[in-house]
Amino acid sequence: MTANQMLRLMNRTPFEPMEIHLNNGTKIKMENPYQIATAPNSATCAVYPDDDELMRIVAFRNVAEVITARGAEN
């Protein structure tokens, strides 16, 4: 996964909820595009999973796959 790939997923119209799977087995559900922040060619993204959870910084090298209604992206 790269920042540019994540930006494409975030900017799909309409946005599709996604589940980010990390190499350590963690799964992060994203229901809205504003729950993710990154920049082109960045090594990381900030994710805000739920109102109750703290922000996480995720390194793209640790993303195993992203699942959407259209399928997985690596």
N, CA, C, O and CB atoms as a CASP TS submission, in Angstrom:
PFRMAT TS
TARGET T0000
AUTHOR 0000-0000-0000
METHOD Language model
MODEL 1
PARENT N/A
ATOM      1  N   MET     1       0.854  -1.170   0.000  1.00  0.00           N
ATOM      2  CA  MET     1       0.000   0.000   0.000  1.00  0.00           C
ATOM      3  C   MET     1       0.897   1.229   0.000  1.00  0.00           C
ATOM      4  O   MET     1       1.916   1.273   0.689  1.00  0.00           O
ATOM      5  CB  MET     1      -0.970   0.000   1.223  1.00  0.00           C
ATOM      6  N   THR     2       0.499   2.224  -0.784  1.00  0.00           N
ATOM      7  CA  THR     2       1.203   3.504  -0.820  1.00  0.00           C
ATOM      8  C   THR     2       0.219   4.623  -0.487  1.00  0.00           C
ATOM      9  O   THR     2      -0.997   4.427  -0.488  1.00  0.00           O
ATOM     10  CB  THR     2       1.863   3.742  -2.215  1.00  0.00           C
ATOM     11  N   ALA     3       0.768   5.781  -0.206  1.00  0.00           N
ATOM     12  CA  ALA     3      -0.089   6.939   0.074  1.00  0.00           C
ATOM     13  C   ALA     3      -0.965   7.254  -1.129  1.00  0.00           C
ATOM     14  O   ALA     3      -2.141   7.584  -0.971  1.00  0.00           O
ATOM     15  CB  ALA     3       0.762   8.170   0.450  1.00  0.00           C
ATOM     16  N   ASN     4      -0.407   7.156  -2.326  1.00  0.00           N
ATOM     17  CA  ASN     4      -1.180   7.462  -3.531  1.00  0.00           C
ATOM     18  C   ASN     4      -2.328   6.476  -3.723  1.00  0.00           C
ATOM     19  O   ASN     4      -3.408   6.868  -4.164  1.00  0.00           O
ATOM     20  CB  ASN     4      -0.272   7.449  -4.762  1.00  0.00           C
ATOM     21  N   GLN     5      -2.112   5.213  -3.402  1.00  0.00           N
ATOM     22  CA  GLN     5      -3.196   4.231  -3.474  1.00  0.00           C
ATOM     23  C   GLN     5      -4.277   4.558  -2.448  1.00  0.00           C
ATOM     24  O   GLN     5      -5.468   4.466  -2.747  1.00  0.00           O
ATOM     25  CB  GLN     5      -2.653   2.803  -3.246  1.00  0.00           C
ATOM     26  N   MET     6      -3.866   4.938  -1.240  1.00  0.00           N
ATOM     27  CA  MET     6      -4.838   5.294  -0.205  1.00  0.00           C
ATOM     28  C   MET     6      -5.632   6.529  -0.619  1.00  0.00           C
ATOM     29  O   MET     6      -6.844   6.583  -0.408  1.00  0.00           O
ATOM     30  CB  MET     6      -4.130   5.543   1.142  1.00  0.00           C
ATOM     31  N   LEU     7      -4.970   7.512  -1.199  1.00  0.00           N
ATOM     32  CA  LEU     7      -5.674   8.712  -1.659  1.00  0.00           C
ATOM     33  C   LEU     7      -6.728   8.362  -2.711  1.00  0.00           C
ATOM     34  O   LEU     7      -7.819   8.932  -2.706  1.00  0.00           O
ATOM     35  CB  LEU     7      -4.673   9.733  -2.233  1.00  0.00           C
ATOM     36  N   ARG     8      -6.410   7.433  -3.610  1.00  0.00           N
ATOM     37  CA  ARG     8      -7.400   7.005  -4.615  1.00  0.00           C
ATOM     38  C   ARG     8      -8.606   6.365  -3.932  1.00  0.00           C
ATOM     39  O   ARG     8      -9.748   6.628  -4.311  1.00  0.00           O
ATOM     40  CB  ARG     8      -6.765   6.008  -5.624  1.00  0.00           C
ATOM     41  N   LEU     9      -8.354   5.519  -2.919  1.00  0.00           N
ATOM     42  CA  LEU     9      -9.464   4.897  -2.189  1.00  0.00           C
ATOM     43  C   LEU     9     -10.294   5.936  -1.446  1.00  0.00           C
ATOM     44  O   LEU     9     -11.523   5.858  -1.432  1.00  0.00           O
ATOM     45  CB  LEU     9      -8.934   3.854  -1.202  1.00  0.00           C
ATOM     46  N   MET    10      -9.631   6.905  -0.830  1.00  0.00           N
ATOM     47  CA  MET    10     -10.327   7.943  -0.073  1.00  0.00           C
ATOM     48  C   MET    10     -11.190   8.822  -0.967  1.00  0.00           C
ATOM     49  O   MET    10     -12.226   9.327  -0.537  1.00  0.00           O
ATOM     50  CB  MET    10      -9.327   8.800   0.674  1.00  0.00           C
ATOM     51  N   ASN    11     -10.761   9.003  -2.211  1.00  0.00           N
ATOM     52  CA  ASN    11     -11.447   9.925  -3.114  1.00  0.00           C
ATOM     53  C   ASN    11     -12.439   9.253  -4.054  1.00  0.00           C
ATOM     54  O   ASN    11     -12.971   9.905  -4.953  1.00  0.00           O
ATOM     55  CB  ASN    11     -10.441  10.666  -3.920  1.00  0.00           C
ATOM     56  N   ARG    12     -12.696   7.972  -3.866  1.00  0.00           N
ATOM     57  CA  ARG    12     -13.717   7.313  -4.689  1.00  0.00           C
ATOM     58  C   ARG    12     -15.064   7.978  -4.458  1.00  0.00           C
ATOM     59  O   ARG    12     -15.401   8.366  -3.340  1.00  0.00           O
ATOM     60  CB  ARG    12     -13.799   5.797  -4.368  1.00  0.00           C
ATOM     61  N   THR    13     -15.831   8.101  -5.542  1.00  0.00           N
ATOM     62  CA  THR    13     -17.169   8.675  -5.439  1.00  0.00           C
ATOM     63  C   THR    13     -18.162   7.650  -5.963  1.00  0.00           C
ATOM     64  O   THR    13     -18.099   7.284  -7.137  1.00  0.00           O
ATOM     65  CB  THR    13     -17.279  10.024  -6.230  1.00  0.00           C
ATOM     66  N   PRO    14     -19.061   7.185  -5.137  1.00  0.00           N
ATOM     67  CA  PRO    14     -19.180   7.495  -3.717  1.00  0.00           C
ATOM     68  C   PRO    14     -18.096   6.766  -2.930  1.00  0.00           C
ATOM     69  O   PRO    14     -17.560   5.755  -3.382  1.00  0.00           O
ATOM     70  CB  PRO    14     -20.580   7.114  -3.191  1.00  0.00           C
ATOM     71  N   PHE    15     -17.782   7.289  -1.753  1.00  0.00           N
ATOM     72  CA  PHE    15     -16.798   6.655  -0.878  1.00  0.00           C
ATOM     73  C   PHE    15     -17.312   5.291  -0.457  1.00  0.00           C
ATOM     74  O   PHE    15     -18.494   5.128  -0.158  1.00  0.00           O
ATOM     75  CB  PHE    15     -16.500   7.536   0.363  1.00  0.00           C
ATOM     76  N   GLU    16     -16.411   4.307  -0.436  1.00  0.00           N
ATOM     77  CA  GLU    16     -16.760   2.966   0.041  1.00  0.00           C
ATOM     78  C   GLU    16     -16.089   2.733   1.383  1.00  0.00           C
ATOM     79  O   GLU    16     -14.871   2.876   1.490  1.00  0.00           O
ATOM     80  CB  GLU    16     -16.337   1.873  -0.984  1.00  0.00           C
ATOM     81  N   PRO    17     -16.853   2.375   2.410  1.00  0.00           N
ATOM     82  CA  PRO    17     -16.223   2.035   3.681  1.00  0.00           C
ATOM     83  C   PRO    17     -15.150   0.976   3.454  1.00  0.00           C
ATOM     84  O   PRO    17     -15.267   0.134   2.564  1.00  0.00           O
ATOM     85  CB  PRO    17     -17.275   1.537   4.702  1.00  0.00           C
ATOM     86  N   MET    18     -14.111   1.031   4.267  1.00  0.00           N
ATOM     87  CA  MET    18     -12.996   0.107   4.086  1.00  0.00           C
ATOM     88  C   MET    18     -12.513  -0.429   5.416  1.00  0.00           C
ATOM     89  O   MET    18     -12.777   0.139   6.476  1.00  0.00           O
ATOM     90  CB  MET    18     -11.851   0.789   3.353  1.00  0.00           C
ATOM     91  N   GLU    19     -11.801  -1.532   5.332  1.00  0.00           N
ATOM     92  CA  GLU    19     -11.177  -2.124   6.501  1.00  0.00           C
ATOM     93  C   GLU    19      -9.701  -2.272   6.175  1.00  0.00           C
ATOM     94  O   GLU    19      -9.333  -2.949   5.214  1.00  0.00           O
ATOM     95  CB  GLU    19     -11.834  -3.505   6.887  1.00  0.00           C
ATOM     96  N   ILE    20      -8.852  -1.633   6.983  1.00  0.00           N
ATOM     97  CA  ILE    20      -7.414  -1.675   6.788  1.00  0.00           C
ATOM     98  C   ILE    20      -6.868  -2.822   7.641  1.00  0.00           C
ATOM     99  O   ILE    20      -7.071  -2.844   8.855  1.00  0.00           O
ATOM    100  CB  ILE    20      -6.742  -0.302   7.163  1.00  0.00           C
ATOM    101  N   HIS    21      -6.180  -3.767   7.014  1.00  0.00           N
ATOM    102  CA  HIS    21      -5.586  -4.899   7.718  1.00  0.00           C
ATOM    103  C   HIS    21      -4.082  -4.655   7.814  1.00  0.00           C
ATOM    104  O   HIS    21      -3.412  -4.451   6.802  1.00  0.00           O
ATOM    105  CB  HIS    21      -5.899  -6.258   6.990  1.00  0.00           C
ATOM    106  N   LEU    22      -3.566  -4.678   9.027  1.00  0.00           N
ATOM    107  CA  LEU    22      -2.137  -4.478   9.243  1.00  0.00           C
ATOM    108  C   LEU    22      -1.421  -5.820   9.346  1.00  0.00           C
ATOM    109  O   LEU    22      -2.043  -6.854   9.589  1.00  0.00           O
ATOM    110  CB  LEU    22      -1.893  -3.644  10.511  1.00  0.00           C
ATOM    111  N   ASN    23      -0.103  -5.787   9.156  1.00  0.00           N
ATOM    112  CA  ASN    23       0.703  -7.010   9.207  1.00  0.00           C
ATOM    113  C   ASN    23       0.620  -7.739  10.547  1.00  0.00           C
ATOM    114  O   ASN    23       0.818  -8.953  10.600  1.00  0.00           O
ATOM    115  CB  ASN    23       2.140  -6.677   8.913  1.00  0.00           C
ATOM    116  N   ASN    24       0.330  -7.014  11.631  1.00  0.00           N
ATOM    117  CA  ASN    24       0.266  -7.642  12.955  1.00  0.00           C
ATOM    118  C   ASN    24      -1.121  -8.217  13.274  1.00  0.00           C
ATOM    119  O   ASN    24      -1.358  -8.683  14.388  1.00  0.00           O
ATOM    120  CB  ASN    24       0.654  -6.630  14.021  1.00  0.00           C
ATOM    121  N   GLY    25      -2.028  -8.183  12.304  1.00  0.00           N
ATOM    122  CA  GLY    25      -3.369  -8.737  12.491  1.00  0.00           C
ATOM    123  C   GLY    25      -4.425  -7.719  12.896  1.00  0.00           C
ATOM    124  O   GLY    25      -5.609  -8.054  12.939  1.00  0.00           O
ATOM    125  N   THR    26      -4.032  -6.491  13.194  1.00  0.00           N
ATOM    126  CA  THR    26      -4.981  -5.445  13.552  1.00  0.00           C
ATOM    127  C   THR    26      -5.849  -5.092  12.352  1.00  0.00           C
ATOM    128  O   THR    26      -5.365  -5.037  11.221  1.00  0.00           O
ATOM    129  CB  THR    26      -4.245  -4.196  14.072  1.00  0.00           C
ATOM    130  N   LYS    27      -7.134  -4.852  12.601  1.00  0.00           N
ATOM    131  CA  LYS    27      -8.070  -4.421  11.569  1.00  0.00           C
ATOM    132  C   LYS    27      -8.673  -3.092  12.001  1.00  0.00           C
ATOM    133  O   LYS    27      -9.156  -2.957  13.125  1.00  0.00           O
ATOM    134  CB  LYS    27      -9.185  -5.492  11.322  1.00  0.00           C
ATOM    135  N   ILE    28      -8.642  -2.114  11.105  1.00  0.00           N
ATOM    136  CA  ILE    28      -9.167  -0.785  11.400  1.00  0.00           C
ATOM    137  C   ILE    28     -10.270  -0.484  10.405  1.00  0.00           C
ATOM    138  O   ILE    28     -10.031  -0.458   9.198  1.00  0.00           O
ATOM    139  CB  ILE    28      -8.047   0.301  11.344  1.00  0.00           C
ATOM    140  N   LYS    29     -11.486  -0.254  10.907  1.00  0.00           N
ATOM    141  CA  LYS    29     -12.628   0.048  10.039  1.00  0.00           C
ATOM    142  C   LYS    29     -12.743   1.554   9.835  1.00  0.00           C
ATOM    143  O   LYS    29     -12.666   2.329  10.788  1.00  0.00           O
ATOM    144  CB  LYS    29     -13.940  -0.518  10.638  1.00  0.00           C
ATOM    145  N   MET    30     -12.926   1.955   8.586  1.00  0.00           N
ATOM    146  CA  MET    30     -13.084   3.352   8.217  1.00  0.00           C
ATOM    147  C   MET    30     -14.420   3.496   7.501  1.00  0.00           C
ATOM    148  O   MET    30     -14.628   2.907   6.440  1.00  0.00           O
ATOM    149  CB  MET    30     -11.900   3.846   7.319  1.00  0.00           C
ATOM    150  N   GLU    31     -15.321   4.275   8.076  1.00  0.00           N
ATOM    151  CA  GLU    31     -16.650   4.467   7.504  1.00  0.00           C
ATOM    152  C   GLU    31     -16.751   5.718   6.627  1.00  0.00           C
ATOM    153  O   GLU    31     -17.642   5.811   5.783  1.00  0.00           O
ATOM    154  CB  GLU    31     -17.668   4.545   8.611  1.00  0.00           C
ATOM    155  N   ASN    32     -15.840   6.681   6.823  1.00  0.00           N
ATOM    156  CA  ASN    32     -15.900   7.953   6.104  1.00  0.00           C
ATOM    157  C   ASN    32     -14.497   8.382   5.674  1.00  0.00           C
ATOM    158  O   ASN    32     -13.526   8.073   6.364  1.00  0.00           O
ATOM    159  CB  ASN    32     -16.554   9.046   6.983  1.00  0.00           C
ATOM    160  N   PRO    33     -14.374   9.077   4.568  1.00  0.00           N
ATOM    161  CA  PRO    33     -13.045   9.476   4.090  1.00  0.00           C
ATOM    162  C   PRO    33     -12.353  10.463   5.015  1.00  0.00           C
ATOM    163  O   PRO    33     -11.123  10.525   5.025  1.00  0.00           O
ATOM    164  CB  PRO    33     -13.153  10.077   2.715  1.00  0.00           C
ATOM    165  N   TYR    34     -13.101  11.236   5.790  1.00  0.00           N
ATOM    166  CA  TYR    34     -12.467  12.208   6.675  1.00  0.00           C
ATOM    167  C   TYR    34     -11.835  11.563   7.909  1.00  0.00           C
ATOM    168  O   TYR    34     -11.251  12.260   8.739  1.00  0.00           O
ATOM    169  CB  TYR    34     -13.480  13.240   7.106  1.00  0.00           C
ATOM    170  N   GLN    35     -11.946  10.253   8.037  1.00  0.00           N
ATOM    171  CA  GLN    35     -11.309   9.542   9.140  1.00  0.00           C
ATOM    172  C   GLN    35      -9.856   9.186   8.837  1.00  0.00           C
ATOM    173  O   GLN    35      -9.175   8.595   9.675  1.00  0.00           O
ATOM    174  CB  GLN    35     -12.088   8.283   9.461  1.00  0.00           C
ATOM    175  N   ILE    36      -9.378   9.541   7.643  1.00  0.00           N
ATOM    176  CA  ILE    36      -8.020   9.220   7.213  1.00  0.00           C
ATOM    177  C   ILE    36      -7.375  10.501   6.704  1.00  0.00           C
ATOM    178  O   ILE    36      -8.006  11.287   5.999  1.00  0.00           O
ATOM    179  CB  ILE    36      -8.013   8.105   6.110  1.00  0.00           C
ATOM    180  N   ALA    37      -6.106  10.704   7.070  1.00  0.00           N
ATOM    181  CA  ALA    37      -5.367  11.863   6.568  1.00  0.00           C
ATOM    182  C   ALA    37      -3.985  11.401   6.112  1.00  0.00           C
ATOM    183  O   ALA    37      -3.263  10.728   6.846  1.00  0.00           O
ATOM    184  CB  ALA    37      -5.252  12.977   7.661  1.00  0.00           C
ATOM    185  N   THR    38      -3.638  11.779   4.887  1.00  0.00           N
ATOM    186  CA  THR    38      -2.309  11.482   4.359  1.00  0.00           C
ATOM    187  C   THR    38      -1.989  12.481   3.272  1.00  0.00           C
ATOM    188  O   THR    38      -2.829  13.308   2.915  1.00  0.00           O
ATOM    189  CB  THR    38      -2.222  10.030   3.818  1.00  0.00           C
ATOM    190  N   ALA    39      -0.796  12.413   2.749  1.00  0.00           N
ATOM    191  CA  ALA    39      -0.363  13.294   1.665  1.00  0.00           C
ATOM    192  C   ALA    39       0.301  12.443   0.590  1.00  0.00           C
ATOM    193  O   ALA    39       0.808  11.363   0.892  1.00  0.00           O
ATOM    194  CB  ALA    39       0.614  14.403   2.187  1.00  0.00           C
ATOM    195  N   PRO    40       0.308  12.907  -0.658  1.00  0.00           N
ATOM    196  CA  PRO    40       0.957  12.131  -1.711  1.00  0.00           C
ATOM    197  C   PRO    40       2.393  11.772  -1.321  1.00  0.00           C
ATOM    198  O   PRO    40       3.138  12.598  -0.794  1.00  0.00           O
ATOM    199  CB  PRO    40       0.946  12.914  -3.034  1.00  0.00           C
ATOM    200  N   ASN    41       2.751  10.538  -1.590  1.00  0.00           N
ATOM    201  CA  ASN    41       4.097  10.008  -1.356  1.00  0.00           C
ATOM    202  C   ASN    41       4.511   9.953   0.112  1.00  0.00           C
ATOM    203  O   ASN    41       5.691   9.770   0.408  1.00  0.00           O
ATOM    204  CB  ASN    41       5.083  10.833  -2.102  1.00  0.00           C
ATOM    205  N   SER    42       3.570  10.108   1.030  1.00  0.00           N
ATOM    206  CA  SER    42       3.869  10.014   2.464  1.00  0.00           C
ATOM    207  C   SER    42       4.130   8.552   2.839  1.00  0.00           C
ATOM    208  O   SER    42       3.635   7.637   2.182  1.00  0.00           O
ATOM    209  CB  SER    42       2.699  10.598   3.316  1.00  0.00           C
ATOM    210  N   ALA    43       4.899   8.350   3.886  1.00  0.00           N
ATOM    211  CA  ALA    43       5.166   7.001   4.390  1.00  0.00           C
ATOM    212  C   ALA    43       4.114   6.557   5.394  1.00  0.00           C
ATOM    213  O   ALA    43       4.044   5.378   5.743  1.00  0.00           O
ATOM    214  CB  ALA    43       6.547   6.939   5.029  1.00  0.00           C
ATOM    215  N   THR    44       3.291   7.500   5.864  1.00  0.00           N
ATOM    216  CA  THR    44       2.313   7.188   6.914  1.00  0.00           C
ATOM    217  C   THR    44       0.970   7.849   6.623  1.00  0.00           C
ATOM    218  O   THR    44       0.846   8.713   5.755  1.00  0.00           O
ATOM    219  CB  THR    44       2.835   7.641   8.287  1.00  0.00           C
ATOM    220  N   CYS    45      -0.028   7.410   7.383  1.00  0.00           N
ATOM    221  CA  CYS    45      -1.314   8.102   7.383  1.00  0.00           C
ATOM    222  C   CYS    45      -1.803   8.166   8.822  1.00  0.00           C
ATOM    223  O   CYS    45      -1.437   7.335   9.653  1.00  0.00           O
ATOM    224  CB  CYS    45      -2.360   7.383   6.455  1.00  0.00           C
ATOM    225  N   ALA    46      -2.618   9.144   9.099  1.00  0.00           N
ATOM    226  CA  ALA    46      -3.273   9.261  10.400  1.00  0.00           C
ATOM    227  C   ALA    46      -4.692   8.745  10.215  1.00  0.00           C
ATOM    228  O   ALA    46      -5.394   9.144   9.286  1.00  0.00           O
ATOM    229  CB  ALA    46      -3.256  10.752  10.946  1.00  0.00           C
ATOM    230  N   VAL    47      -5.102   7.859  11.102  1.00  0.00           N
ATOM    231  CA  VAL    47      -6.461   7.325  11.026  1.00  0.00           C
ATOM    232  C   VAL    47      -7.183   7.618  12.335  1.00  0.00           C
ATOM    233  O   VAL    47      -6.602   7.554  13.418  1.00  0.00           O
ATOM    234  CB  VAL    47      -6.448   5.795  10.733  1.00  0.00           C
ATOM    235  N   TYR    48      -8.442   7.936  12.205  1.00  0.00           N
ATOM    236  CA  TYR    48      -9.317   8.253  13.334  1.00  0.00           C
ATOM    237  C   TYR    48     -10.477   7.261  13.284  1.00  0.00           C
ATOM    238  O   TYR    48     -11.547   7.593  12.773  1.00  0.00           O
ATOM    239  CB  TYR    48      -9.829   9.757  13.282  1.00  0.00           C
ATOM    240  N   PRO    49     -10.281   6.035  13.814  1.00  0.00           N
ATOM    241  CA  PRO    49     -11.257   4.964  13.635  1.00  0.00           C
ATOM    242  C   PRO    49     -12.662   5.278  14.137  1.00  0.00           C
ATOM    243  O   PRO    49     -13.620   5.134  13.377  1.00  0.00           O
ATOM    244  CB  PRO    49     -10.772   3.753  14.319  1.00  0.00           C
ATOM    245  N   ASP    50     -12.814   5.695  15.365  1.00  0.00           N
ATOM    246  CA  ASP    50     -14.121   5.977  15.952  1.00  0.00           C
ATOM    247  C   ASP    50     -14.005   7.188  16.851  1.00  0.00           C
ATOM    248  O   ASP    50     -12.904   7.626  17.184  1.00  0.00           O
ATOM    249  CB  ASP    50     -14.660   4.758  16.741  1.00  0.00           C
ATOM    250  N   ASP    51     -15.142   7.723  17.238  1.00  0.00           N
ATOM    251  CA  ASP    51     -15.135   8.842  18.168  1.00  0.00           C
ATOM    252  C   ASP    51     -14.501   8.467  19.505  1.00  0.00           C
ATOM    253  O   ASP    51     -13.926   9.318  20.184  1.00  0.00           O
ATOM    254  CB  ASP    51     -16.548   9.343  18.389  1.00  0.00           C
ATOM    255  N   ASP    52     -14.605   7.200  19.879  1.00  0.00           N
ATOM    256  CA  ASP    52     -14.096   6.749  21.173  1.00  0.00           C
ATOM    257  C   ASP    52     -12.602   6.409  21.150  1.00  0.00           C
ATOM    258  O   ASP    52     -11.974   6.315  22.205  1.00  0.00           O
ATOM    259  CB  ASP    52     -14.876   5.545  21.629  1.00  0.00           C
ATOM    260  N   GLU    53     -12.038   6.228  19.971  1.00  0.00           N
ATOM    261  CA  GLU    53     -10.644   5.817  19.863  1.00  0.00           C
ATOM    262  C   GLU    53      -9.744   6.997  19.576  1.00  0.00           C
ATOM    263  O   GLU    53     -10.167   7.999  19.000  1.00  0.00           O
ATOM    264  CB  GLU    53     -10.481   4.767  18.783  1.00  0.00           C
ATOM    265  N   LEU    54      -8.497   6.861  19.988  1.00  0.00           N
ATOM    266  CA  LEU    54      -7.497   7.879  19.699  1.00  0.00           C
ATOM    267  C   LEU    54      -7.006   7.735  18.265  1.00  0.00           C
ATOM    268  O   LEU    54      -7.152   6.681  17.647  1.00  0.00           O
ATOM    269  CB  LEU    54      -6.320   7.783  20.686  1.00  0.00           C
ATOM    270  N   MET    55      -6.428   8.797  17.754  1.00  0.00           N
ATOM    271  CA  MET    55      -5.820   8.761  16.430  1.00  0.00           C
ATOM    272  C   MET    55      -4.668   7.764  16.437  1.00  0.00           C
ATOM    273  O   MET    55      -3.963   7.617  17.435  1.00  0.00           O
ATOM    274  CB  MET    55      -5.328  10.172  16.003  1.00  0.00           C
ATOM    275  N   ARG    56      -4.488   7.083  15.310  1.00  0.00           N
ATOM    276  CA  ARG    56      -3.351   6.179  15.133  1.00  0.00           C
ATOM    277  C   ARG    56      -2.533   6.669  13.948  1.00  0.00           C
ATOM    278  O   ARG    56      -3.085   7.162  12.964  1.00  0.00           O
ATOM    279  CB  ARG    56      -3.823   4.698  14.917  1.00  0.00           C
ATOM    280  N   ILE    57      -1.234   6.535  14.044  1.00  0.00           N
ATOM    281  CA  ILE    57      -0.361   6.768  12.898  1.00  0.00           C
ATOM    282  C   ILE    57      -0.010   5.393  12.348  1.00  0.00           C
ATOM    283  O   ILE    57       0.526   4.548  13.065  1.00  0.00           O
ATOM    284  CB  ILE    57       0.939   7.598  13.293  1.00  0.00           C
ATOM    285  N   VAL    58      -0.313   5.172  11.073  1.00  0.00           N
ATOM    286  CA  VAL    58      -0.083   3.876  10.441  1.00  0.00           C
ATOM    287  C   VAL    58       0.953   4.045   9.333  1.00  0.00           C
ATOM    288  O   VAL    58       0.798   4.889   8.450  1.00  0.00           O
ATOM    289  CB  VAL    58      -1.412   3.283   9.875  1.00  0.00           C
ATOM    290  N   ALA    59       2.002   3.244   9.388  1.00  0.00           N
ATOM    291  CA  ALA    59       3.000   3.233   8.312  1.00  0.00           C
ATOM    292  C   ALA    59       2.462   2.369   7.178  1.00  0.00           C
ATOM    293  O   ALA    59       2.019   1.244   7.408  1.00  0.00           O
ATOM    294  CB  ALA    59       4.393   2.697   8.819  1.00  0.00           C
ATOM    295  N   PHE    60       2.499   2.886   5.970  1.00  0.00           N
ATOM    296  CA  PHE    60       1.971   2.127   4.830  1.00  0.00           C
ATOM    297  C   PHE    60       2.694   0.800   4.646  1.00  0.00           C
ATOM    298  O   PHE    60       2.108  -0.149   4.125  1.00  0.00           O
ATOM    299  CB  PHE    60       2.082   2.950   3.553  1.00  0.00           C
ATOM    300  N   ARG    61       3.953   0.712   5.063  1.00  0.00           N
ATOM    301  CA  ARG    61       4.682  -0.560   4.931  1.00  0.00           C
ATOM    302  C   ARG    61       4.064  -1.646   5.810  1.00  0.00           C
ATOM    303  O   ARG    61       4.302  -2.833   5.589  1.00  0.00           O
ATOM    304  CB  ARG    61       6.166  -0.369   5.300  1.00  0.00           C
ATOM    305  N   ASN    62       3.267  -1.240   6.812  1.00  0.00           N
ATOM    306  CA  ASN    62       2.627  -2.204   7.709  1.00  0.00           C
ATOM    307  C   ASN    62       1.209  -2.583   7.283  1.00  0.00           C
ATOM    308  O   ASN    62       0.552  -3.368   7.966  1.00  0.00           O
ATOM    309  CB  ASN    62       2.592  -1.647   9.103  1.00  0.00           C
ATOM    310  N   VAL    63       0.733  -2.040   6.172  1.00  0.00           N
ATOM    311  CA  VAL    63      -0.605  -2.367   5.674  1.00  0.00           C
ATOM    312  C   VAL    63      -0.508  -3.614   4.798  1.00  0.00           C
ATOM    313  O   VAL    63       0.147  -3.605   3.755  1.00  0.00           O
ATOM    314  CB  VAL    63      -1.223  -1.167   4.874  1.00  0.00           C
ATOM    315  N   ALA    64      -1.162  -4.675   5.230  1.00  0.00           N
ATOM    316  CA  ALA    64      -1.174  -5.926   4.465  1.00  0.00           C
ATOM    317  C   ALA    64      -2.167  -5.838   3.315  1.00  0.00           C
ATOM    318  O   ALA    64      -1.866  -6.250   2.195  1.00  0.00           O
ATOM    319  CB  ALA    64      -1.521  -7.119   5.375  1.00  0.00           C
ATOM    320  N   GLU    65      -3.360  -5.295   3.595  1.00  0.00           N
ATOM    321  CA  GLU    65      -4.376  -5.131   2.566  1.00  0.00           C
ATOM    322  C   GLU    65      -5.460  -4.178   3.061  1.00  0.00           C
ATOM    323  O   GLU    65      -5.583  -3.911   4.256  1.00  0.00           O
ATOM    324  CB  GLU    65      -4.986  -6.495   2.175  1.00  0.00           C
ATOM    325  N   VAL    66      -6.234  -3.679   2.117  1.00  0.00           N
ATOM    326  CA  VAL    66      -7.386  -2.847   2.418  1.00  0.00           C
ATOM    327  C   VAL    66      -8.571  -3.492   1.728  1.00  0.00           C
ATOM    328  O   VAL    66      -8.536  -3.737   0.522  1.00  0.00           O
ATOM    329  CB  VAL    66      -7.179  -1.354   1.955  1.00  0.00           C
ATOM    330  N   ILE    67      -9.617  -3.769   2.487  1.00  0.00           N
ATOM    331  CA  ILE    67     -10.809  -4.428   1.961  1.00  0.00           C
ATOM    332  C   ILE    67     -11.909  -3.390   1.787  1.00  0.00           C
ATOM    333  O   ILE    67     -12.218  -2.649   2.720  1.00  0.00           O
ATOM    334  CB  ILE    67     -11.276  -5.580   2.901  1.00  0.00           C
ATOM    335  N   THR    68     -12.503  -3.332   0.595  1.00  0.00           N
ATOM    336  CA  THR    68     -13.670  -2.494   0.315  1.00  0.00           C
ATOM    337  C   THR    68     -14.730  -3.389  -0.320  1.00  0.00           C
ATOM    338  O   THR    68     -14.514  -4.586  -0.507  1.00  0.00           O
ATOM    339  CB  THR    68     -13.304  -1.274  -0.627  1.00  0.00           C
ATOM    340  N   ALA    69     -15.868  -2.800  -0.646  1.00  0.00           N
ATOM    341  CA  ALA    69     -16.928  -3.559  -1.310  1.00  0.00           C
ATOM    342  C   ALA    69     -16.449  -4.080  -2.666  1.00  0.00           C
ATOM    343  O   ALA    69     -16.921  -5.119  -3.127  1.00  0.00           O
ATOM    344  CB  ALA    69     -18.187  -2.686  -1.488  1.00  0.00           C
ATOM    345  N   ARG    70     -15.525  -3.378  -3.303  1.00  0.00           N
ATOM    346  CA  ARG    70     -14.992  -3.810  -4.606  1.00  0.00           C
ATOM    347  C   ARG    70     -13.936  -4.886  -4.485  1.00  0.00           C
ATOM    348  O   ARG    70     -13.589  -5.516  -5.484  1.00  0.00           O
ATOM    349  CB  ARG    70     -14.414  -2.634  -5.343  1.00  0.00           C
ATOM    350  N   GLY    71     -13.413  -5.115  -3.291  1.00  0.00           N
ATOM    351  CA  GLY    71     -12.392  -6.160  -3.117  1.00  0.00           C
ATOM    352  C   GLY    71     -11.144  -5.624  -2.436  1.00  0.00           C
ATOM    353  O   GLY    71     -11.111  -4.487  -1.966  1.00  0.00           O
ATOM    354  N   ALA    72     -10.123  -6.463  -2.392  1.00  0.00           N
ATOM    355  CA  ALA    72      -8.878  -6.125  -1.674  1.00  0.00           C
ATOM    356  C   ALA    72      -7.924  -5.361  -2.554  1.00  0.00           C
ATOM    357  O   ALA    72      -7.873  -5.563  -3.767  1.00  0.00           O
ATOM    358  CB  ALA    72      -8.194  -7.384  -1.157  1.00  0.00           C
ATOM    359  N   GLU    73      -7.157  -4.467  -1.922  1.00  0.00           N
ATOM    360  CA  GLU    73      -6.038  -3.764  -2.548  1.00  0.00           C
ATOM    361  C   GLU    73      -4.834  -3.968  -1.656  1.00  0.00           C
ATOM    362  O   GLU    73      -4.937  -3.860  -0.434  1.00  0.00           O
ATOM    363  CB  GLU    73      -6.345  -2.233  -2.761  1.00  0.00           C
ATOM    364  N   ASN    74      -3.685  -4.262  -2.258  1.00  0.00           N
ATOM    365  CA  ASN    74      -2.454  -4.464  -1.479  1.00  0.00           C
ATOM    366  C   ASN    74      -1.522  -3.302  -1.717  1.00  0.00           C
ATOM    367  O   ASN    74      -0.425  -3.267  -1.158  1.00  0.00           O
ATOM    368  CB  ASN    74      -1.759  -5.801  -1.852  1.00  0.00           C
TER
END
